Amino acid sequence: MTSSNSPIQLYNTMSKSKQVFTPLDEKNVRMYVCGPTVYDHAHIGNARPAIVFDVLFRLLRHVYGENHVTYLRNITDVDDKINARAARDFPNLSLNEAIKKLTKTTEQQYQSDMSELGCLEPSGQPRATDHIAEMVTMIEELIAKGHAYEAEGHVLFAVKSYKQDDEVKYGRLARRSLDDMIAGARVEVAPYKRDPMDFVLWKPSDAGLPGWDSPWSKGRPGWHIECSAMSKKYLGEVFDIHGGGIDLSFPHHENELAQSCCANGTEEMAQIWMHNGFLQINGEKMSKSEGNFFTVDELLHTEKFGGQQWPGDVLRVAMLMKSYREPIDFSLGKLEEATKILARWKKSMADLGLSFTEETREEYAGFGPCSKMVAALSNDMNMAGVLAELHRHSKGDRLHNARRLFGSLKLLGVVTFDSMRAWEKIQNTDTTNIDTAPIEMAITSRLTALTEKNWAEADKIRDELAAEGIKLIDGKDPETGARTTTWEVVK
């Protein structure tokens, strides 16, 4: 462990309290976070857990060493939503080919989105379809131990079998009794279920649906068993931290916990369960029907929200301005505030003496974060304390402050050396000496591509200009209604 004045403390959903984090093995700290179901582009709500647990991943690496932390984020690529979307979007392909195309392109988009939001690539991203054998094995173990049963080609987990001293343990993560859960849950009514709360581990696949051979039927796994099987394979029967959005705490994480403990004969699945709060758009629940549903890609590359594109670092700062456990209101005002904060940090580093040139790259790699900022981050990722320390280091007149500010922002994933070099280059650009001819030619080419509905080419031109610090602003001629594009240098 690297030197740290304060131990890491994390809020455990299981105990409903904050506790000191003591890893099972300091040389192999293990964290599992539920990842995307790859049937559609990630919306901004999906980005919050990715950013939250990326910050925790960075903190753990800072404290225990980069080579001593394993962060797993799975890819769910078998799901009924995937089947339905693939059939809808690619009707001319066989379902298997359509699923393969949909999941591949959607996963690539997800990885691109998370990278633009400053997220590190996890240590591993296992795909559900690569681990069917492990799921079948775990289901067989549950049946053998009396915790699951086969019925009409299905296999179901018997929730009342998960008990200790004749007391049912199912529901301990949610802290709800079985009767309360039955009353409040929308559960599938099926004649083959022994109990209404029993949930599916395996289900048969009708002709045409994807399926794998098993002792019970040619079928596919239930959602919950996927994470139990993959986390066990790569992190062990019991690991340190299990994370995800609060919407996953029940039933997904409750079911994972039950089936993992029963299959493995353990008291726990993870030492600490962590959940981030919901995200709302302008005070309302995000919903496609309400027209306030925004994907990460739309926020990054279109003007659908607030009439402009929003850089990944701005979106990241907006997500980190409030405690991860609290609901967050994602609004235009929040993004404008994040933009100002980020600009102030960057300007402070320049004003205090940092210059991002190739000659300084190696030197800056060694700049570490402010110890008080790390202490605040270690206190259950106390962002109020983190922001206070960043503000303190953005003031004053010492180069030391600038170095600590850069190291702290780097730890948070808000800036990199290259992003600061690009910012510094733009700041030093004299717009009066810009050769506008190539820009105007590129805009003309892009307008032609848009007219021809060649969206890929139009996006390519826009992104190439953005990389040079040129922001395009699309609009319409008020008289003719024709599409117009203007540009400005981003500062």
N, C-alpha and C positions, 0 to 999 in steps of 0.2 A: 504494500500500500504506500502511495506517496504521502508526504506529510500533509496533514490537514488539521486545523485547529478544532473543527467541529465534526462530530460523527454525522453521517447521513441519517436523517429521520424521514420516514414516509408514512402517509396515512394508509392504514390497512382497512379495506372495506369489510373484511371478515370480522375484525375486532371493533370496528367503528372508532378507531383511535389512532393517534400518531405514535409510532414506535421507532426505536433505534434499529437501523438496518444492519444486521450481522450476517453476511453471506455464509452459506454452507461451506464454501471453499473460496478463500480470498484469491486464489490463483485461477479460479474458474467460476466467475460470477455469471449467472444465467438468467435471462429474461425472455419471456414469450409474450408477444402482442398479436392479437387477432388482426389479420390483414384483410385485403379487399376480396370481395366476390366479383370476379372479372366479367361482368356482363354489361357494364355501362361506365362512362367516364366518372371519375371521382368528383363528388361535389365538395363544396368548401367545408361542410360538416365532417366529411371523411378525412379531411386534411388535419383536423385538430388532434386526434390521437397520434397520427404520424409525427406531427411536430412535437407534441408533448413528450412522447417516449423517445424521440430522437434527442431531445435535450437531456433526458435522464440517461440515455446511452452515453452521451458525451460526458456527463458528470461522472458516471461510473468508470469510464475509461480514464478520466483525469485522476480519479482517486486510486483506482486499483491497477491501472496500466492498460494500454490499448490491447495487449495480447492476452489479457486475463478476463475479458468480458465477452460473452456470447449473447448476441441479440438475434432472436428468431422472429420473423414476421411472415406468416404463411400466406399462400395464394390459394383461395378456394376456386377451383376451376371445374367442379362438378356440382351442379345445383339446378333445381327445376327452373329458376329464373334464367339461368344461362340457356337451358334447352328452349324455353319459350322465345327469348330474344333472338337466338340464333336462327330459329325457324322463321321468325318474322323478318329479320334483316337480310337473310340470304336464302330466299325461297327456291332459287335455282340450284342450290347445292344439296348434297345429301346432308342429313342432320349431323353426322359425325364430322364431315368436312366443314360445315357451317360453324359448329361448336369450336373446332380447332382454329378457324380464322377469327372468330369473335374473341375468344379468350386470349389469343396471341396479340391481336391489335390492342385490345383493352388493357392488357397487362403492360405492354410497351408504353401506352399513354400514361398509365399510372406511375410507372417508374420515372418517366420524363417529368411529370407534374411534381412528384415528390423531390426530385433533384433540383428543380427550379425553385422549390420552397426551402432549399438549403439543407435537406435531410441527407444524412449519410446513408450509404447502402448498408442494410443490416448484415450481420455475419452470415446469415442464411435465410433463404426465402423458399422453403419447401412447397411443392405443389401437391394438392390433395390427390390428383390422379396418379402420382408416382408412388403413393403409399397405400394403395388399396390392400395389399397383402398384410401390412401391419394392422390395418383396421379389422380385417377378417380375423386375424390372430387374437386381437383384443376382444372382439365379440365372442369368439369361441371360449376365451377364458372367463368371460362374464357368465356365459351359459353354464359352463362347468361348475362355477362357484354358486350357482343358484340366483344370480342377480339379473338374468335375462332369460327370455323364452322365445321360441319360434312359433309363429302363428300365420298360416296361409301365405307362406313365403316371406313374411316380415319377421324381423327380430326386434323385440322391444325390451327396454330396460325397465325392470320392476322397481319403482321408486321406494316402495315400502320395504324392500329387502335391504335397503341402505340404512342400517340401524345399529345402535349400540345399547346394550342393556335394555332391549325391548323398546327403545325410544327411536323413532324414525329420525335420521339425521338430515334427510333431504330438506332443503330450505334454510340451512344454517347460514349460507352466504347472504341470502336475501333477508334472513331473520323473519321468516314468515312460516306459520304453521301450514301443514298440508291442507287442512280444511280451508284456510284463507286463500291458499294458492288455487285450489280447485274452484272456489267461488269467484275469484277475480281473473282467472285465466281463460283465454279462448283456446280450448284444446280440441283436437280432432276427435270426433265421436266415431268410433269404429267397433264393430261387434267382436273383433278378435282381441281387443284390449282387455286385460284383467282388471285394470284400474284406469280411471280417466286421465291421471297424470303420467302414466307410463309413456315413454317417448321412444321414437324410432331410432334404432341403430342401423338397420338395413331394410331396404324395401325393394320389392321386385320391379323390374323394368318391363313395361309393355313393349311389344314389337315396335322397333324403330327408335326407341329411346336408348341412350348409352347404358351399357350394363357390363358387369364382370361376373365371372363364375364364382359361386360360393357354395357352401354345403346346404344352403337354404333355398336359393333361387338365383337365377341370373338377374342381377340387380345392381343397386348402387347404394353407397353409404348415406346415413343421415348426417346432417351438418355437424352435430356436436362431437361425434366419434372421431372426426377428422383431426381436430386440434389435440384431442387426448393422445391419439396414436403418434402424431408427428412430434409433439412436445416430448413424449417419452423416448422416442428414438434418438433425438438429438440433445435433449437436456437432462434426461433421466426421469425416474419415477417421481422424484420430488426436486423442485428447483426453486430459485429465489423469488422471482417476481413474475406475476401474470397480469397483463394490462389490457386495456381496451376502453371503449366508450361506455358510459353508464347504461346505455340501452342494451348492452350485452350481459350485464350482471345477472339478469334473469330473462329468459331461462337458459341462455347459452352457457354462461360460466357456471351456473348452478348445476347444469347437466354434466358439463365437463368434470367438475369436481367430484360428483357422485360416481360416475362411471370409472374415472381414473383411480379413485381410492378403492373402489370395490374390485377392480381388475388387478390392481397392484398390491392390495393388502396394506395400504398405507393410511395414516391418519390425515395426511394433507397431500395436496397436489403441488401447491406453491406456498412459500412462507408468507408472502404478501400479495394481496390482490389490490390492484389500483385501477381506478376508473376516472376518466375525465368527464366533465359536465357537458350538457347539451349546447348546441349552437342555434341561435335564432337570427333571422334576418330582419333588421329594423323593428325588433320587438315582437315579431311574429314567427311562428313555426315555419321552417322552410318547406315549401310545397310547390310541386309543379303546377297544380291546379290554381294556386294563388299567383303564379307568375313570378315568384321570388326564389326560384330554384336556380342556383348558379354553380356550374362546374368550375374546377380549378383552372382548366384550360380556358374557359370563357373569361374568367377574371384576369388571367395572365395576358391573353392575346386578342380580346375583343373589347368593345366599348359598351357592353351590355349593362354594366353596373357603374352608375355614376358618370356615364359618358366618357370613360377613359379606360385604358389598360392599367393594371396594377402590378408593379414589379414583385417578384417573389419575396424579396427581402422585406418589403412593406407588408405583404400578407403575413409573413412570419412574425414580424414585430406586433402586428395587430392581434395575433393569436396569443402572444406572450404577455400582453398588457394586463392580464387578470389571472387570478389563481386558477390552475388547471381544473380544480374540483368544482368551481362555480360555473353556472351557465354563462355564456358569453353572447352579447348582442353584436352581431356583425353588421355594421352600418357604414354609410358613407362618411359620417363624422369620425368613426373609429379609424377608418383608413386614412383620412386626412390628418388626424392626430398622429398616427404611426408614421406617416410621410414626414411630418415636421420633426418628430423625435429622431428619426433615422438621419435626416439631413443635418440636424444639430450635432449628432455624434460624429458624423463624417467630417463636418467642418471643424469641429473641435480638434480632432486628430491632426488635421492639416495646420490649423492655427497654432497648435502646441508644438509643432516641429516635425511631425512624421512626413516622410516623402517616400512614396511607393515606387521605387525604381528597381530594375533587375539586380542592381548592385546591392540593394538592401534586403533582397528576398531571404537569404540564408539567416541574416541577423534577426529579421522579424519572426522567423519560424520559432525562435526561442522565447518570444514574449509571452509570459504567462498571465493568467487572470489576476484580478485583485482578490486577495485572500478574504476580505469581508464580503465580496460578491459571491465567492464560492461558499462561504458560510451561510449566506442567505439562500442560495440555491440548494444547499444541503438540508435546509429546514423545510422539507416537503415542497421544494421548488417554490419558495416564497418570492413571487415575482415583484411584490411591492418593495421588498427589501433589495432585490436585485436592481430594480430600476432606480432606487434611491442611490445605490452605490455607483451605478453608471452615470447618474447625474453629477454626483460629487466629482468623479474623475473627468467629466467633460468640462469642468471649470478650473480656474487657476491658470498658472503660467509655467508649469513645469513639464519637461519632456517625459519625466517619469509617469505623469498622469496619462499622457497620450499612449505610452506603451502599455500601461495597465488597462486602459480603455480598449485598445485594440485586442489585447489578449483575452479580455472578458467577453467582448463581442464575438470573437472567434470561437470561444468555448460555447457560446449560445447558438452558434451557427448562423449569426446574422451577417457577418462579413467574412470574406476571405482576402488573402493578399491580392489575388487577381481582381476581385470585385473592386477593391480599393484603388488598384492601378487604373482600372477602367474609369472609375469615378474621377480620379485625379486628372486623367487625360481629358475628360469632358470639361472639367472646370478650367483647364488651361487652354481650351480651344478658343481662338479668336474667330467668332462667327462671321466677321466682316471679310475674312480671307478664305472662306470656304468656297471651293469650286462647286457651284450649284448645278452645273450641267449634268454630271453623272446622276445626281439625285433626281433631277427632273426626268431624265431618261428612264430611270428605274421606276418612278411613279407612273409614267406613261405605260410602261410594260405591265405594271401591276394592274392598272385600270383595264387594260386589254384582257389580261388573264381573268379579272373579275367578270367582265362582260361575257367572256366565253365559259364562265363557271369553272375555270381551272383553279379551284381553291388551293390546291397544293402549291402551285407555282406562285399564286398571290401571297400565300403565307411565307413562302421561302424568301421572296423579295422583301417583304416587311421585316422578317427576322434578320436578314442580312443588313438592312439599314439600321435596325435597332442595335445590332452588335457594334455599329459604328457611332452610336450615340444619336441617331436620327430617329425621332418619333413621328410616325404618320398619323394624321388626324383626318378621318373620313367624314364626309358630309354630303349635302345635296344643294345644288343651285336653287335658291328660293323661287326663281322665275321659271326655269325650264325643268326642274326636278332631276337634272342629270347628276350623276355621281361626281363628287369632287374630292380631291385629296390635297391637303396642305402638310407642311412639315415644320418641325422645330428641333433645335438641338436640346437634348435632355440634360439638365444640370442638377 
